[in-house]
């Protein structure tokens, strides 16, 4: 069932037992960082619930009893919109209220469930409380605090942690990746198998990611006006979800600076930055971490992500 999953052994064991014991819940909230494998596990679990054969085994999108909901693309930018709308959830609930077309369960996967508007979340409540027939819903989220308590309390919470580097390295080697490349990808992925596989399959994406890391290292070492210019050029018009992910990336970069400051550069996640740059003073790094934590706290209290990012990077 989960043989292709990288890491998350405890989660997979729990889900396997729920099928064996015929105790599959009507709703699950998969919580964990982006790229950690929530959707991959949800798809594998859904296939097991549906007992699907070809052609539905691999392509759940064409299964008549499967609904997949996520943020729609913006017509102007092509990037995902900032929220899942009430119209999307109403349409989903209407589909789930119908009888299944095949002798199996109805399954719904809601990606980025933490971006549902309050109205959308409220529209989902009745389906969560009184699902019609055999229905299983998967809500995938990165931030539980952005999922209303009324929704969280009606789903089984399944937490996904970062995958250990050794596990990620071993699985990449099993896929035929050379040891040196596998080690580099495992470090860049920071415990996120999805990121590792994306970078493995797309050389251009790997170059772009390395450039992004180098650019942000330079910004931290540069003058304040350069950081303000960067915010103005990058944050204008950006969606909240994208800015939140940007803040997560800065957390990893600042962690690397602290490791270099205390003399442990070999433990740093990203090795793409200029290795000749001056090692920051420990006091400066600690102040940077303190600002980053304050920015993260602001996000948890629903402060606009752009304001939180500006506070962190402009000081």
N, C-alpha and C positions, 0 to 999 in steps of 0.2 A: 504493500500500500504506500509506504513512505520511503522506499528504497533509494529514490533519487533526491531526497531531502538532505541538505547539508546542515548538520547540527540539529538542535531542538529535540534531542532524544526523549526527554521527559514528556514533552508536549505530545510527540508522536505516540508514545506508549499509552498515555492517558486517552487519546482519541481512539486508538486501536481497541482498547479495553471497552470503551463505551459502545463500540459496534458489536464486539463479541458478547457483551452482557446485555445487548439490546436496550441500552440506556442513553441513546442519542438525544440530546436536548433539542428543543425547538429553536433555540437562539444561542449564538456564541459571539462574544466580543473578543476578537484577537487584538491584543494591545502590544505594540513594540515599535522600535525605530523603523523608519523607511528603509526598504531594501534588505530587511533582515530575513524575509521569507514567509511573511504572513499569508500572502496571496497564494504562493506555491503550495503551502500546507493546506490552505482552505480548498484549493482545487483538487488536491489529492484526496482529501477527506470527502469532498462532494462526490467524486467519482466512485468512491467506495460505498457511500450511502445509496447512490443511484444504481450501483452494480452495472455500470455502463460498459458496453462493448463498442467496437468500431461501428460507425464513424464517430460516435459521441465520446469515446474514451479520452481522446486527446483534446478535441475541440468542444469544450462545454458551451461555447457561444452558440452552437447550432442545435443544442439539445432543447427540445420543445418545453421541457419543464424546468429549465434553468434561466434565471434572470441575473444579469450582472449590471450593477449601477455604479457610476462614478461621476466625477466632475466632467461636465461637457466641455469641449474645446471652445475657446473664445473665437468668434467669427473674424475679429480683426487681427488678433495676434497669433492665433493657432495654439496658444498655450491653454492649459486647463483653467476653467473659471475658478473663482475663489470658493464657491459653495455648491453643494448639492441642493437643488430647489425642491419646493413642496410639490411642484408639478411632477417631477421625476418620481418622488416617493408615492404620490397618489397613483400614478400609472403602475408602479410596482405592486402596490397593494391590490389594485384591480386584477392584475394578472394572477397574484397568489390566491385571490378569492375564487378563481375558477377551478374546476376539476382538473386533475393532472391528465395529460394525454397518454402517458405510458403508465404501466402498473408499477410505479415507483413514487418516491417523494418529489415534492416541489422544492427547489433549492434557490435561494437568493443570496448573492454576494454583493455587499455594499462596500466598495473601496473608499478610503478617505471618509469614513463615517463621521469622523470628528469635524468635517466641514459642512455637515447638514445644518441648514438654518433651523432656528427654533420651531418654525412652522412645519418644516419637513419632519423634524424629530417627533413632534406631536402627532403628525399624520400617521406615523409608523406605529404609534402606541397600541392601537386597537389590534393590529395584526400581531404584535408581540404578545399581547395579553390573550387573544383568542384566535390563534392560527387555525385556518380551515384545513381539515384533513392533515395528512402527514407533510408538514412544512418545516424546513430547516433554514434559518437565516444566519448568515455570517456577516458581522460588522467588523471591518478592519480599520483600526485607528492608531495614530501615533501618540495622541495626547488624550488620556481618559477624561481630563478635566473639561475638555471641549465636547464631550458626549454628555448630554443631560442625564442627571441621576435617574430620572424616570425611565430612561432607556437602559442605562447601565444595570439597574436593579432587576431587569427582566431578562438578562442574558447571562450565560456562564462566562466568567472572565478567564481568558487564557493568555498568560503573559509570555512574550517572546523576548529573550535576552540576546545580547550580542554573541555571536558564535566564536569560540576560542580560536586564536590564530592558528594553533597547531592542527585543529580539526579542519579548518578552511584550507590550510596548506595541503594536508593529506588528500582531501577530496579533489582539489585542483590537480594534484599529481596523478590521481586515479583517472582523470579525464585526459591525460596525456600532455599536460602542461609541463614544460621543462622546469627543473627545480628552481633555478634562479628566477625565472619569470613568475613561477607560482609563489615564491616568497615575496616578490615585489607586489604582486596583486593582493596577496593576503594582507600585507601591511597597509596598502592603500585602501582596502575595503573596510578596515576598522571593524571587523566582526559582522559585516553585512554581505552575505553571499550574493545577493542581487547586484550589488555594486561591483563585486569581483567579476561576475559573469558578464555584466554589461561592458566592463572595461576589456575583458578577454576577447569578446566578440567584435569589438569596435575599436580599431587602432586610433581612429580620429578622436573618438571620445576619450581615450586614454591620454592622448596628447593635450586635448583641451582641459582635462581634469588636472594634469600636471601643471599646465600653464596657470590655471585658476589658483592652485595652491601657492605657486611662486609669486603670483601677483599679490596675494593677500599677505604673505610674509613681508613683502616689500612695503606694503601699506602700513603695517604695524611699525616698521622701522623708519618710515618717512614722516614728513611734516603733517601737521593737522590739516592744513589747507588741501593737501592731496587727498586725504581721507574724505573731507567734505565734498570735494569734486567727485570722488568715486561714488559716494552715496547719492549725489544729485543725478549722476548719469545712470546708475544701476537701479536705484530704488524707485525712480519716477515711474508710476504706472504698474509697478510690480504687485503681484497678488500676495496676500497675507501668508499663504502656505509656502510660497517661494522664499519670502523673507525669513520665515521661521526656520526653514531648512538652511538658509544662509547662516543664521546664528548658530545652528548645530555644527556647521562646518568650522566656524570660528572657534568653537569650543575645542575641537580636535587640534587646530593649529596652535592655540595658546597652550594646550597641554604639551605639545612638542617643544615649545619655547621654554617651558618650565623644565622639561627633561634635559634640554641642552644647558640651561642655566645651572643645574645641580650636577652636571658632569655625566649625564647618562644619555648621550645622543643616540646610542645604539637601540634604545627603546622607543625612539620617536616613530610615529606612524608614517609620516610623510617625509621622504628623503629627496624630494624633487626641488626643494628650495635651495637657494644658493648656499652651499656649505661654507662659504668664506665670509658670510655676513657676521658681524660682531655678535658675540653671545650676549644676550640681554642680561642686565643685572637682575638678581633674584627679586629684589624689592620691586623693580618695575614690573616684573612678570606677575608677582603676587597682586599688585594693584590692578593689573589688567584682568586677572582672574576674578578679582572682587567686582569689577565693573561688569564683567560677563555674567556673573551670578546675579547681580542686580537686574541686568537686562532680562535674564531668564525668569527671574521672579516677576518682573513686569509682564512678561508674556503669560505667565500662569494666572495673572489677575486681569487678563484680557486687554492689556494695553496694546495699542496699535503696534504691530511688529516693526514698522519703519521707525517709529519713535524709539523703540527699544534698541534697534540696531544703531541709530544715530547716537544715542546716549553712550553706547559701548565704544563705538569706533571713533567718535569725534573728540574723545578726551585722552 
